[in-house]
C-alpha cells in the first residue's frame, strides 16, 4: 500500500470542531441540554451533602473515643 496516510484523529477533529464554541459555556457542557446538566448538578449536590454529613460526624466520634481513652 502506497499513498495511504494514517490520520487516526481526523474523525475526532471533525466531531470536536462541529461543537459551537461560546464564551459562556465550556466545551464539555456544550453537548448537554441545560435540563440534563441541572439534573446532574442536583445529584452532585446530594452526594456532596451526604459526604459532608458523614465527615462532620467522624471528628465527634474520634473525640469521644479519645476522651474515653484519656479518662481511663
PQR file of N, CA, C, O and H, with PARSE charges and radii, in Angstrom:
ATOM      1  N   UNK A   1       0.841  -1.175   0.000 -0.4000 1.5000
ATOM      2  CA  UNK A   1       0.000   0.000   0.000 -0.0000 2.0000
ATOM      3  C   UNK A   1       0.885   1.236   0.000  0.5500 1.7000
ATOM      4  O   UNK A   1       1.657   1.473   0.928 -0.5500 1.4000
ATOM      5  N   UNK A   2       0.757   1.982  -1.017 -0.4000 1.5000
ATOM      6  CA  UNK A   2       1.493   3.244  -1.050 -0.0000 2.0000
ATOM      7  C   UNK A   2       0.505   4.376  -1.249  0.5500 1.7000
ATOM      8  O   UNK A   2      -0.554   4.192  -1.849 -0.5500 1.4000
ATOM      9  H   UNK A   2       0.129   1.790  -1.771  0.4000 1.0000
ATOM     10  N   UNK A   3       0.848   5.517  -0.758 -0.4000 1.5000
ATOM     11  CA  UNK A   3      -0.024   6.672  -0.901 -0.0000 2.0000
ATOM     12  C   UNK A   3      -1.114   6.768   0.156  0.5500 1.7000
ATOM     13  O   UNK A   3      -1.962   7.657   0.087 -0.5500 1.4000
ATOM     14  H   UNK A   3       1.708   5.667  -0.271  0.4000 1.0000
ATOM     15  N   UNK A   4      -1.105   5.860   1.140 -0.4000 1.5000
ATOM     16  CA  UNK A   4      -2.103   5.896   2.208 -0.0000 2.0000
ATOM     17  C   UNK A   4      -1.504   6.633   3.404  0.5500 1.7000
ATOM     18  O   UNK A   4      -0.417   6.296   3.874 -0.5500 1.4000
ATOM     19  H   UNK A   4      -0.416   5.137   1.196  0.4000 1.0000
ATOM     20  N   UNK A   5      -2.206   7.614   3.875 -0.4000 1.5000
ATOM     21  CA  UNK A   5      -1.742   8.384   5.027 -0.0000 2.0000
ATOM     22  C   UNK A   5      -2.605   8.020   6.228  0.5500 1.7000
ATOM     23  O   UNK A   5      -3.833   8.094   6.179 -0.5500 1.4000
ATOM     24  H   UNK A   5      -3.089   7.888   3.493  0.4000 1.0000
ATOM     25  N   UNK A   6      -1.943   7.630   7.291 -0.4000 1.5000
ATOM     26  CA  UNK A   6      -2.649   7.257   8.515 -0.0000 2.0000
ATOM     27  C   UNK A   6      -2.901   8.513   9.344  0.5500 1.7000
ATOM     28  O   UNK A   6      -1.965   9.148   9.828 -0.5500 1.4000
ATOM     29  H   UNK A   6      -0.946   7.570   7.331  0.4000 1.0000
ATOM     30  N   UNK A   7      -4.168   8.860   9.502 -0.4000 1.5000
ATOM     31  CA  UNK A   7      -4.559  10.028  10.290 -0.0000 2.0000
ATOM     32  C   UNK A   7      -5.655   9.596  11.266  0.5500 1.7000
ATOM     33  O   UNK A   7      -6.840   9.747  10.968 -0.5500 1.4000
ATOM     34  H   UNK A   7      -4.929   8.344   9.109  0.4000 1.0000
ATOM     35  N   UNK A   8      -5.272   9.060  12.430 -0.4000 1.5000
ATOM     36  CA  UNK A   8      -6.260   8.473  13.340 -0.0000 2.0000
ATOM     37  C   UNK A   8      -7.207   9.469  14.001  0.5500 1.7000
ATOM     38  O   UNK A   8      -8.290   9.075  14.434 -0.5500 1.4000
ATOM     39  H   UNK A   8      -4.310   8.937  12.672  0.4000 1.0000
ATOM     40  N   UNK A   9      -6.843  10.726  14.092 -0.4000 1.5000
ATOM     41  CA  UNK A   9      -7.668  11.678  14.830 -0.0000 2.0000
ATOM     42  C   UNK A   9      -8.515  12.575  13.943  0.5500 1.7000
ATOM     43  O   UNK A   9      -9.131  13.519  14.438 -0.5500 1.4000
ATOM     44  H   UNK A   9      -5.964  11.046  13.740  0.4000 1.0000
ATOM     45  N   UNK A  10      -8.558  12.310  12.666 -0.4000 1.5000
ATOM     46  CA  UNK A  10      -9.337  13.167  11.771 -0.0000 2.0000
ATOM     47  C   UNK A  10     -10.830  13.135  12.097  0.5500 1.7000
ATOM     48  O   UNK A  10     -11.490  14.174  12.070 -0.5500 1.4000
ATOM     49  H   UNK A  10      -8.057  11.544  12.264  0.4000 1.0000
ATOM     50  N   UNK A  11     -11.365  11.956  12.402 -0.4000 1.5000
ATOM     51  CA  UNK A  11     -12.790  11.867  12.746 -0.0000 2.0000
ATOM     52  C   UNK A  11     -13.086  12.608  14.043  0.5500 1.7000
ATOM     53  O   UNK A  11     -14.121  13.262  14.170 -0.5500 1.4000
ATOM     54  H   UNK A  11     -10.829  11.112  12.423  0.4000 1.0000
ATOM     55  N   UNK A  12     -12.184  12.503  14.996 -0.4000 1.5000
ATOM     56  CA  UNK A  12     -12.370  13.198  16.271 -0.0000 2.0000
ATOM     57  C   UNK A  12     -12.299  14.704  16.059  0.5500 1.7000
ATOM     58  O   UNK A  12     -13.083  15.448  16.646 -0.5500 1.4000
ATOM     59  H   UNK A  12     -11.344  11.972  14.894  0.4000 1.0000
ATOM     60  N   UNK A  13     -11.385  15.151  15.241 -0.4000 1.5000
ATOM     61  CA  UNK A  13     -11.267  16.587  14.970 -0.0000 2.0000
ATOM     62  C   UNK A  13     -12.554  17.128  14.362  0.5500 1.7000
ATOM     63  O   UNK A  13     -13.019  18.205  14.734 -0.5500 1.4000
ATOM     64  H   UNK A  13     -10.748  14.546  14.764  0.4000 1.0000
ATOM     65  N   UNK A  14     -13.121  16.387  13.438 -0.4000 1.5000
ATOM     66  CA  UNK A  14     -14.362  16.847  12.808 -0.0000 2.0000
ATOM     67  C   UNK A  14     -15.484  16.954  13.836  0.5500 1.7000
ATOM     68  O   UNK A  14     -16.233  17.931  13.841 -0.5500 1.4000
ATOM     69  H   UNK A  14     -12.743  15.511  13.135  0.4000 1.0000
ATOM     70  N   UNK A  15     -15.600  15.959  14.698 -0.4000 1.5000
ATOM     71  CA  UNK A  15     -16.645  15.989  15.729 -0.0000 2.0000
ATOM     72  C   UNK A  15     -16.392  17.119  16.714  0.5500 1.7000
ATOM     73  O   UNK A  15     -17.332  17.777  17.160 -0.5500 1.4000
ATOM     74  H   UNK A  15     -14.991  15.165  14.694  0.4000 1.0000
ATOM     75  N   UNK A  16     -15.134  17.346  17.055 -0.4000 1.5000
ATOM     76  CA  UNK A  16     -14.796  18.405  18.008 -0.0000 2.0000
ATOM     77  C   UNK A  16     -15.067  19.779  17.413  0.5500 1.7000
ATOM     78  O   UNK A  16     -15.587  20.663  18.093 -0.5500 1.4000
ATOM     79  H   UNK A  16     -14.370  16.811  16.692  0.4000 1.0000
ATOM     80  N   UNK A  17     -14.721  19.953  16.170 -0.4000 1.5000
ATOM     81  CA  UNK A  17     -14.914  21.255  15.538 -0.0000 2.0000
ATOM     82  C   UNK A  17     -16.377  21.536  15.225  0.5500 1.7000
ATOM     83  O   UNK A  17     -16.740  22.683  14.963 -0.5500 1.4000
ATOM     84  H   UNK A  17     -14.299  19.235  15.618  0.4000 1.0000
ATOM     85  N   UNK A  18     -17.223  20.508  15.248 -0.4000 1.5000
ATOM     86  CA  UNK A  18     -18.645  20.707  14.988 -0.0000 2.0000
ATOM     87  C   UNK A  18     -19.355  21.345  16.178  0.5500 1.7000
ATOM     88  O   UNK A  18     -20.472  21.846  16.048 -0.5500 1.4000
ATOM     89  H   UNK A  18     -16.928  19.577  15.461  0.4000 1.0000
ATOM     90  N   UNK A  19     -18.705  21.324  17.332 -0.4000 1.5000
ATOM     91  CA  UNK A  19     -19.296  21.914  18.531 -0.0000 2.0000
ATOM     92  C   UNK A  19     -19.176  23.429  18.436  0.5500 1.7000
ATOM     93  O   UNK A  19     -18.073  23.947  18.256 -0.5500 1.4000
ATOM     94  H   UNK A  19     -17.797  20.917  17.438  0.4000 1.0000
ATOM     95  N   UNK A  20     -20.285  24.147  18.553 -0.4000 1.5000
ATOM     96  CA  UNK A  20     -20.177  25.604  18.553 -0.0000 2.0000
ATOM     97  C   UNK A  20     -19.509  26.074  19.840  0.5500 1.7000
ATOM     98  O   UNK A  20     -19.870  25.641  20.934 -0.5500 1.4000
ATOM     99  H   UNK A  20     -21.181  23.726  18.699  0.4000 1.0000
ATOM    100  N   UNK A  21     -18.563  26.936  19.702 -0.4000 1.5000
ATOM    101  CA  UNK A  21     -17.827  27.419  20.863 -0.0000 2.0000
ATOM    102  C   UNK A  21     -18.382  28.777  21.265  0.5500 1.7000
ATOM    103  O   UNK A  21     -18.382  29.721  20.475 -0.5500 1.4000
ATOM    104  H   UNK A  21     -18.269  27.289  18.814  0.4000 1.0000
ATOM    105  N   UNK A  22     -18.854  28.861  22.501 -0.4000 1.5000
ATOM    106  CA  UNK A  22     -19.343  30.124  23.035 -0.0000 2.0000
ATOM    107  C   UNK A  22     -18.509  30.497  24.246  0.5500 1.7000
ATOM    108  O   UNK A  22     -17.864  29.643  24.854 -0.5500 1.4000
ATOM    109  H   UNK A  22     -18.854  28.094  23.143  0.4000 1.0000
ATOM    110  N   UNK A  23     -18.524  31.741  24.583 -0.4000 1.5000
ATOM    111  CA  UNK A  23     -17.726  32.207  25.710 -0.0000 2.0000
ATOM    112  C   UNK A  23     -18.341  31.822  27.054  0.5500 1.7000
ATOM    113  O   UNK A  23     -17.627  31.746  28.054 -0.5500 1.4000
ATOM    114  H   UNK A  23     -19.048  32.435  24.089  0.4000 1.0000
ATOM    115  N   UNK A  24     -19.640  31.579  27.095 -0.4000 1.5000
ATOM    116  CA  UNK A  24     -20.318  31.343  28.367 -0.0000 2.0000
ATOM    117  C   UNK A  24     -20.403  29.879  28.768  0.5500 1.7000
ATOM    118  O   UNK A  24     -20.715  29.571  29.918 -0.5500 1.4000
ATOM    119  H   UNK A  24     -20.220  31.640  26.283  0.4000 1.0000
ATOM    120  N   UNK A  25     -20.129  28.969  27.834 -0.4000 1.5000
ATOM    121  CA  UNK A  25     -20.298  27.544  28.105 -0.0000 2.0000
ATOM    122  C   UNK A  25     -19.000  26.823  27.774  0.5500 1.7000
ATOM    123  O   UNK A  25     -18.403  27.058  26.724 -0.5500 1.4000
ATOM    124  H   UNK A  25     -19.876  29.218  26.900  0.4000 1.0000
ATOM    125  N   UNK A  26     -18.561  25.937  28.679 -0.4000 1.5000
ATOM    126  CA  UNK A  26     -17.348  25.177  28.413 -0.0000 2.0000
ATOM    127  C   UNK A  26     -17.605  24.163  27.298  0.5500 1.7000
ATOM    128  O   UNK A  26     -18.753  23.821  27.015 -0.5500 1.4000
ATOM    129  H   UNK A  26     -19.046  25.746  29.532  0.4000 1.0000
ATOM    130  N   UNK A  27     -16.548  23.696  26.679 -0.4000 1.5000
ATOM    131  CA  UNK A  27     -16.675  22.730  25.582 -0.0000 2.0000
ATOM    132  C   UNK A  27     -17.330  21.450  26.091  0.5500 1.7000
ATOM    133  O   UNK A  27     -18.113  20.836  25.366 -0.5500 1.4000
ATOM    134  H   UNK A  27     -15.615  23.974  26.908  0.4000 1.0000
ATOM    135  N   UNK A  28     -17.030  21.036  27.319 -0.4000 1.5000
ATOM    136  CA  UNK A  28     -17.613  19.815  27.877 -0.0000 2.0000
ATOM    137  C   UNK A  28     -19.121  19.937  28.058  0.5500 1.7000
ATOM    138  O   UNK A  28     -19.832  18.938  27.956 -0.5500 1.4000
ATOM    139  H   UNK A  28     -16.394  21.535  27.908  0.4000 1.0000
ATOM    140  N   UNK A  29     -19.618  21.127  28.322 -0.4000 1.5000
ATOM    141  CA  UNK A  29     -21.043  21.318  28.596 -0.0000 2.0000
ATOM    142  C   UNK A  29     -21.864  21.593  27.345  0.5500 1.7000
ATOM    143  O   UNK A  29     -23.093  21.570  27.417 -0.5500 1.4000
ATOM    144  H   UNK A  29     -19.040  21.939  28.406  0.4000 1.0000
ATOM    145  N   UNK A  30     -21.250  21.847  26.228 -0.4000 1.5000
ATOM    146  CA  UNK A  30     -21.995  22.260  25.048 -0.0000 2.0000
ATOM    147  C   UNK A  30     -22.795  21.138  24.415  0.5500 1.7000
ATOM    148  O   UNK A  30     -23.689  21.411  23.615 -0.5500 1.4000
ATOM    149  H   UNK A  30     -20.252  21.866  26.170  0.4000 1.0000
ATOM    150  N   UNK A  31     -22.512  19.903  24.740 -0.4000 1.5000
ATOM    151  CA  UNK A  31     -23.256  18.784  24.147 -0.0000 2.0000
ATOM    152  C   UNK A  31     -24.436  18.338  24.997  0.5500 1.7000
ATOM    153  O   UNK A  31     -25.158  17.418  24.611 -0.5500 1.4000
ATOM    154  H   UNK A  31     -21.785  19.681  25.390  0.4000 1.0000
ATOM    155  N   UNK A  32     -24.645  18.969  26.140 -0.4000 1.5000
ATOM    156  CA  UNK A  32     -25.741  18.590  27.029 -0.0000 2.0000
ATOM    157  C   UNK A  32     -26.806  19.671  27.063  0.5500 1.7000
ATOM    158  O   UNK A  32     -26.506  20.863  26.999 -0.5500 1.4000
ATOM    159  H   UNK A  32     -24.058  19.716  26.453  0.4000 1.0000
ATOM    160  N   UNK A  33     -28.048  19.240  27.165 -0.4000 1.5000
ATOM    161  CA  UNK A  33     -29.142  20.188  27.351 -0.0000 2.0000
ATOM    162  C   UNK A  33     -29.060  20.736  28.772  0.5500 1.7000
ATOM    163  O   UNK A  33     -28.538  20.077  29.671 -0.5500 1.4000
ATOM    164  H   UNK A  33     -28.292  18.271  27.217  0.4000 1.0000
ATOM    165  N   UNK A  34     -29.571  21.928  28.964 -0.4000 1.5000
ATOM    166  CA  UNK A  34     -29.499  22.546  30.286 -0.0000 2.0000
ATOM    167  C   UNK A  34     -30.260  21.739  31.332  0.5500 1.7000
ATOM    168  O   UNK A  34     -29.856  21.693  32.494 -0.5500 1.4000
ATOM    169  H   UNK A  34     -29.995  22.464  28.234  0.4000 1.0000
ATOM    170  N   UNK A  35     -31.349  21.108  30.934 -0.4000 1.5000
ATOM    171  CA  UNK A  35     -32.115  20.282  31.881 -0.0000 2.0000
ATOM    172  C   UNK A  35     -31.286  19.087  32.356  0.5500 1.7000
ATOM    173  O   UNK A  35     -31.334  18.723  33.531 -0.5500 1.4000
ATOM    174  H   UNK A  35     -31.678  21.144  29.990  0.4000 1.0000
ATOM    175  N   UNK A  36     -30.529  18.481  31.443 -0.4000 1.5000
ATOM    176  CA  UNK A  36     -29.675  17.349  31.818 -0.0000 2.0000
ATOM    177  C   UNK A  36     -28.572  17.802  32.765  0.5500 1.7000
ATOM    178  O   UNK A  36     -28.277  17.137  33.758 -0.5500 1.4000
ATOM    179  H   UNK A  36     -30.490  18.777  30.489  0.4000 1.0000
ATOM    180  N   UNK A  37     -27.976  18.927  32.449 -0.4000 1.5000
ATOM    181  CA  UNK A  37     -26.918  19.446  33.307 -0.0000 2.0000
ATOM    182  C   UNK A  37     -27.463  19.795  34.691  0.5500 1.7000
ATOM    183  O   UNK A  37     -26.797  19.552  35.698 -0.5500 1.4000
ATOM    184  H   UNK A  37     -28.216  19.467  31.642  0.4000 1.0000
ATOM    185  N   UNK A  38     -28.657  20.358  34.748 -0.4000 1.5000
ATOM    186  CA  UNK A  38     -29.270  20.697  36.033 -0.0000 2.0000
ATOM    187  C   UNK A  38     -29.531  19.436  36.856  0.5500 1.7000
ATOM    188  O   UNK A  38     -29.333  19.435  38.071 -0.5500 1.4000
ATOM    189  H   UNK A  38     -29.197  20.556  33.930  0.4000 1.0000
ATOM    190  N   UNK A  39     -29.971  18.368  36.201 -0.4000 1.5000
ATOM    191  CA  UNK A  39     -30.223  17.107  36.907 -0.0000 2.0000
ATOM    192  C   UNK A  39     -28.924  16.514  37.448  0.5500 1.7000
ATOM    193  O   UNK A  39     -28.887  16.025  38.577 -0.5500 1.4000
ATOM    194  H   UNK A  39     -30.131  18.368  35.214  0.4000 1.0000
ATOM    195  N   UNK A  40     -27.873  16.555  36.655 -0.4000 1.5000
ATOM    196  CA  UNK A  40     -26.575  16.047  37.107 -0.0000 2.0000
ATOM    197  C   UNK A  40     -26.067  16.883  38.276  0.5500 1.7000
ATOM    198  O   UNK A  40     -25.569  16.337  39.261 -0.5500 1.4000
ATOM    199  H   UNK A  40     -27.903  16.952  35.737  0.4000 1.0000
ATOM    200  N   UNK A  41     -26.190  18.200  38.174 -0.4000 1.5000
ATOM    201  CA  UNK A  41     -25.750  19.077  39.260 -0.0000 2.0000
ATOM    202  C   UNK A  41     -26.527  18.810  40.543  0.5500 1.7000
ATOM    203  O   UNK A  41     -25.958  18.869  41.633 -0.5500 1.4000
ATOM    204  H   UNK A  41     -26.594  18.644  37.375  0.4000 1.0000
ATOM    205  N   UNK A  42     -27.801  18.522  40.426 -0.4000 1.5000
ATOM    206  CA  UNK A  42     -28.618  18.218  41.605 -0.0000 2.0000
ATOM    207  C   UNK A  42     -28.136  16.931  42.269  0.5500 1.7000
ATOM    208  O   UNK A  42     -28.062  16.853  43.495 -0.5500 1.4000
ATOM    209  H   UNK A  42     -28.263  18.474  39.540  0.4000 1.0000
ATOM    210  N   UNK A  43     -27.808  15.925  41.464 -0.4000 1.5000
ATOM    211  CA  UNK A  43     -27.275  14.681  42.015 -0.0000 2.0000
ATOM    212  C   UNK A  43     -25.935  14.914  42.702  0.5500 1.7000
ATOM    213  O   UNK A  43     -25.675  14.358  43.769 -0.5500 1.4000
ATOM    214  H   UNK A  43     -27.867  15.989  40.468  0.4000 1.0000
ATOM    215  N   UNK A  44     -25.089  15.735  42.094 -0.4000 1.5000
ATOM    216  CA  UNK A  44     -23.790  16.051  42.695 -0.0000 2.0000
ATOM    217  C   UNK A  44     -23.989  16.747  44.035  0.5500 1.7000
ATOM    218  O   UNK A  44     -23.289  16.440  45.000 -0.5500 1.4000
ATOM    219  H   UNK A  44     -25.300  16.187  41.227  0.4000 1.0000
ATOM    220  N   UNK A  45     -24.931  17.679  44.106 -0.4000 1.5000
ATOM    221  CA  UNK A  45     -25.207  18.376  45.368 -0.0000 2.0000
ATOM    222  C   UNK A  45     -25.630  17.397  46.453  0.5500 1.7000
ATOM    223  O   UNK A  45     -25.196  17.510  47.599 -0.5500 1.4000
ATOM    224  H   UNK A  45     -25.500  17.929  43.322  0.4000 1.0000
ATOM    225  N   UNK A  46     -26.478  16.432  46.093 -0.4000 1.5000
ATOM    226  CA  UNK A  46     -26.925  15.447  47.076 -0.0000 2.0000
ATOM    227  C   UNK A  46     -25.767  14.600  47.591  0.5500 1.7000
ATOM    228  O   UNK A  46     -25.684  14.320  48.787 -0.5500 1.4000
ATOM    229  H   UNK A  46     -26.831  16.341  45.161  0.4000 1.0000
ATOM    230  N   UNK A  47     -24.885  14.198  46.702 -0.4000 1.5000
ATOM    231  CA  UNK A  47     -23.734  13.391  47.112 -0.0000 2.0000
ATOM    232  C   UNK A  47     -22.809  14.210  48.005  0.5500 1.7000
ATOM    233  O   UNK A  47     -22.317  13.704  49.014 -0.5500 1.4000
ATOM    234  H   UNK A  47     -24.952  14.426  45.730  0.4000 1.0000
ATOM    235  N   UNK A  48     -22.570  15.460  47.648 -0.4000 1.5000
ATOM    236  CA  UNK A  48     -21.705  16.323  48.457 -0.0000 2.0000
ATOM    237  C   UNK A  48     -22.313  16.536  49.839  0.5500 1.7000
ATOM    238  O   UNK A  48     -21.597  16.490  50.839 -0.5500 1.4000
ATOM    239  H   UNK A  48     -22.969  15.871  46.829  0.4000 1.0000
ATOM    240  N   UNK A  49     -23.613  16.766  49.909 -0.4000 1.5000
ATOM    241  CA  UNK A  49     -24.275  16.932  51.207 -0.0000 2.0000
ATOM    242  C   UNK A  49     -24.139  15.670  52.056  0.5500 1.7000
ATOM    243  O   UNK A  49     -23.876  15.748  53.256 -0.5500 1.4000
ATOM    244  H   UNK A  49     -24.195  16.803  49.096  0.4000 1.0000
ATOM    245  N   UNK A  50     -24.319  14.520  51.434 -0.4000 1.5000
ATOM    246  CA  UNK A  50     -24.196  13.256  52.152 -0.0000 2.0000
ATOM    247  C   UNK A  50     -22.776  13.080  52.682  0.5500 1.7000
ATOM    248  O   UNK A  50     -22.584  12.682  53.832 -0.5500 1.4000
ATOM    249  H   UNK A  50     -24.534  14.456  50.459  0.4000 1.0000
ATOM    250  N   UNK A  51     -21.777  13.376  51.842 -0.4000 1.5000
ATOM    251  CA  UNK A  51     -20.387  13.250  52.281 -0.0000 2.0000
ATOM    252  C   UNK A  51     -20.075  14.211  53.418  0.5500 1.7000
ATOM    253  O   UNK A  51     -19.379  13.846  54.366 -0.5500 1.4000
ATOM    254  H   UNK A  51     -21.933  13.699  50.908  0.4000 1.0000
ATOM    255  N   UNK A  52     -20.582  15.433  53.331 -0.4000 1.5000
ATOM    256  CA  UNK A  52     -20.354  16.403  54.411 -0.0000 2.0000
ATOM    257  C   UNK A  52     -20.953  15.910  55.717  0.5500 1.7000
ATOM    258  O   UNK A  52     -20.334  16.043  56.773 -0.5500 1.4000
ATOM    259  H   UNK A  52     -21.147  15.730  52.561  0.4000 1.0000
ATOM    260  N   UNK A  53     -22.144  15.346  55.657 -0.4000 1.5000
ATOM    261  CA  UNK A  53     -22.775  14.829  56.872 -0.0000 2.0000
ATOM    262  C   UNK A  53     -21.953  13.691  57.466  0.5500 1.7000
ATOM    263  O   UNK A  53     -21.803  13.596  58.684 -0.5500 1.4000
ATOM    264  H   UNK A  53     -22.647  15.238  54.799  0.4000 1.0000
ATOM    265  N   UNK A  54     -21.430  12.842  56.615 -0.4000 1.5000
ATOM    266  CA  UNK A  54     -20.595  11.737  57.100 -0.0000 2.0000
ATOM    267  C   UNK A  54     -19.307  12.262  57.714  0.5500 1.7000
ATOM    268  O   UNK A  54     -18.884  11.784  58.766 -0.5500 1.4000
ATOM    269  H   UNK A  54     -21.552  12.920  55.625  0.4000 1.0000
ATOM    270  N   UNK A  55     -18.679  13.236  57.072 -0.4000 1.5000
ATOM    271  CA  UNK A  55     -17.405  13.756  57.562 -0.0000 2.0000
ATOM    272  C   UNK A  55     -17.578  14.595  58.817  0.5500 1.7000
ATOM    273  O   UNK A  55     -16.671  14.646  59.649 -0.5500 1.4000
ATOM    274  H   UNK A  55     -19.023  13.624  56.216  0.4000 1.0000
ATOM    275  N   UNK A  56     -18.709  15.246  58.973 -0.4000 1.5000
ATOM    276  CA  UNK A  56     -18.949  16.032  60.180 -0.0000 2.0000
ATOM    277  C   UNK A  56     -19.063  15.102  61.383  0.5500 1.7000
ATOM    278  O   UNK A  56     -18.628  15.452  62.480 -0.5500 1.4000
ATOM    279  H   UNK A  56     -19.446  15.205  58.298  0.4000 1.0000
ATOM    280  N   UNK A  57     -19.631  13.946  61.190 -0.4000 1.5000
ATOM    281  CA  UNK A  57     -19.824  13.004  62.293 -0.0000 2.0000
ATOM    282  C   UNK A  57     -18.525  12.340  62.725  0.5500 1.7000
ATOM    283  O   UNK A  57     -18.383  11.978  63.893 -0.5500 1.4000
ATOM    284  H   UNK A  57     -19.984  13.661  60.299  0.4000 1.0000
ATOM    285  N   UNK A  58     -17.588  12.174  61.825 -0.4000 1.5000
ATOM    286  CA  UNK A  58     -16.360  11.443  62.133 -0.0000 2.0000
ATOM    287  C   UNK A  58     -15.563  12.104  63.250  0.5500 1.7000
ATOM    288  O   UNK A  58     -15.190  11.408  64.195 -0.5500 1.4000
ATOM    289  H   UNK A  58     -17.703  12.468  60.876  0.4000 1.0000
ATOM    290  N   UNK A  59     -15.278  13.406  63.203 -0.4000 1.5000
ATOM    291  CA  UNK A  59     -14.482  14.002  64.283 -0.0000 2.0000
ATOM    292  C   UNK A  59     -15.144  13.875  65.651  0.5500 1.7000
ATOM    293  O   UNK A  59     -14.440  13.730  66.650 -0.5500 1.4000
ATOM    294  H   UNK A  59     -15.581  13.972  62.436  0.4000 1.0000
ATOM    295  N   UNK A  60     -16.465  13.923  65.730 -0.4000 1.5000
ATOM    296  CA  UNK A  60     -17.159  13.792  67.012 -0.0000 2.0000
ATOM    297  C   UNK A  60     -16.913  12.419  67.619  0.5500 1.7000
ATOM    298  O   UNK A  60     -16.651  12.308  68.817 -0.5500 1.4000
ATOM    299  H   UNK A  60     -17.037  14.041  64.918  0.4000 1.0000
ATOM    300  N   UNK A  61     -16.992  11.388  66.816 -0.4000 1.5000
ATOM    301  CA  UNK A  61     -16.759  10.036  67.313 -0.0000 2.0000
ATOM    302  C   UNK A  61     -15.307   9.871  67.733  0.5500 1.7000
ATOM    303  O   UNK A  61     -15.015   9.212  68.731 -0.5500 1.4000
ATOM    304  H   UNK A  61     -17.205  11.478  65.843  0.4000 1.0000
ATOM    305  N   UNK A  62     -14.407  10.461  66.982 -0.4000 1.5000
ATOM    306  CA  UNK A  62     -12.991  10.369  67.319 -0.0000 2.0000
ATOM    307  C   UNK A  62     -12.734  11.083  68.637  0.5500 1.7000
ATOM    308  O   UNK A  62     -11.980  10.579  69.470 -0.5500 1.4000
ATOM    309  H   UNK A  62     -14.644  10.997  66.171  0.4000 1.0000
ATOM    310  N   UNK A  63     -13.347  12.252  68.846 -0.4000 1.5000
ATOM    311  CA  UNK A  63     -13.170  12.999  70.093 -0.0000 2.0000
ATOM    312  C   UNK A  63     -13.704  12.209  71.282  0.5500 1.7000
ATOM    313  O   UNK A  63     -13.047  12.141  72.320 -0.5500 1.4000
ATOM    314  H   UNK A  63     -13.960  12.661  68.170  0.4000 1.0000
ATOM    315  N   UNK A  64     -14.867  11.620  71.148 -0.4000 1.5000
ATOM    316  CA  UNK A  64     -15.452  10.822  72.229 -0.0000 2.0000
ATOM    317  C   UNK A  64     -14.544   9.650  72.551  0.5500 1.7000
ATOM    318  O   UNK A  64     -14.321   9.339  73.721 -0.5500 1.4000
ATOM    319  H   UNK A  64     -15.401  11.675  70.304  0.4000 1.0000
ATOM    320  N   UNK A  65     -14.019   8.999  71.525 -0.4000 1.5000
ATOM    321  CA  UNK A  65     -13.122   7.867  71.745 -0.0000 2.0000
ATOM    322  C   UNK A  65     -11.868   8.323  72.474  0.5500 1.7000
ATOM    323  O   UNK A  65     -11.405   7.643  73.390 -0.5500 1.4000
ATOM    324  H   UNK A  65     -14.200   9.252  70.575  0.4000 1.0000
ATOM    325  N   UNK A  66     -11.310   9.468  72.081 -0.4000 1.5000
ATOM    326  CA  UNK A  66     -10.107   9.977  72.742 -0.0000 2.0000
ATOM    327  C   UNK A  66     -10.391  10.337  74.194  0.5500 1.7000
ATOM    328  O   UNK A  66      -9.559  10.073  75.062 -0.5500 1.4000
ATOM    329  H   UNK A  66     -11.686  10.020  71.337  0.4000 1.0000
ATOM    330  N   UNK A  67     -11.545  10.934  74.478 -0.4000 1.5000
ATOM    331  CA  UNK A  67     -11.887  11.315  75.847 -0.0000 2.0000
ATOM    332  C   UNK A  67     -12.033  10.078  76.722  0.5500 1.7000
ATOM    333  O   UNK A  67     -11.535  10.054  77.847 -0.5500 1.4000
ATOM    334  H   UNK A  67     -12.220  11.149  73.772  0.4000 1.0000
ATOM    335  N   UNK A  68     -12.699   9.066  76.224 -0.4000 1.5000
ATOM    336  CA  UNK A  68     -12.866   7.832  76.995 -0.0000 2.0000
ATOM    337  C   UNK A  68     -11.517   7.187  77.267  0.5500 1.7000
ATOM    338  O   UNK A  68     -11.256   6.705  78.369 -0.5500 1.4000
ATOM    339  H   UNK A  68     -13.103   9.086  75.309  0.4000 1.0000
ATOM    340  N   UNK A  69     -10.676   7.183  76.263 -0.4000 1.5000
ATOM    341  CA  UNK A  69      -9.363   6.555  76.394 -0.0000 2.0000
ATOM    342  C   UNK A  69      -8.500   7.352  77.374  0.5500 1.7000
ATOM    343  O   UNK A  69      -7.763   6.771  78.171 -0.5500 1.4000
ATOM    344  H   UNK A  69     -10.889   7.574  75.367  0.4000 1.0000
ATOM    345  N   UNK A  70      -8.594   8.672  77.315 -0.4000 1.5000
ATOM    346  CA  UNK A  70      -7.792   9.532  78.179 -0.0000 2.0000
ATOM    347  C   UNK A  70      -8.267   9.442  79.634  0.5500 1.7000
ATOM    348  O   UNK A  70      -7.447   9.495  80.551 -0.5500 1.4000
ATOM    349  H   UNK A  70      -9.193   9.144  76.668  0.4000 1.0000
ATOM    350  N   UNK A  71      -9.564   9.308  79.851 -0.4000 1.5000
ATOM    351  CA  UNK A  71     -10.117   9.246  81.201 -0.0000 2.0000
ATOM    352  C   UNK A  71      -9.897   7.893  81.870  0.5500 1.7000
ATOM    353  O   UNK A  71      -9.996   7.796  83.093 -0.5500 1.4000
ATOM    354  H   UNK A  71     -10.229   9.265  79.106  0.4000 1.0000
ATOM    355  N   UNK A  72      -9.608   6.869  81.114 -0.4000 1.5000
ATOM    356  CA  UNK A  72      -9.444   5.524  81.687 -0.0000 2.0000
ATOM    357  C   UNK A  72      -8.154   5.379  82.450  0.5500 1.7000
ATOM    358  O   UNK A  72      -7.872   4.309  82.989 -0.5500 1.4000
ATOM    359  H   UNK A  72      -9.528   6.948  80.121  0.4000 1.0000
TER
END
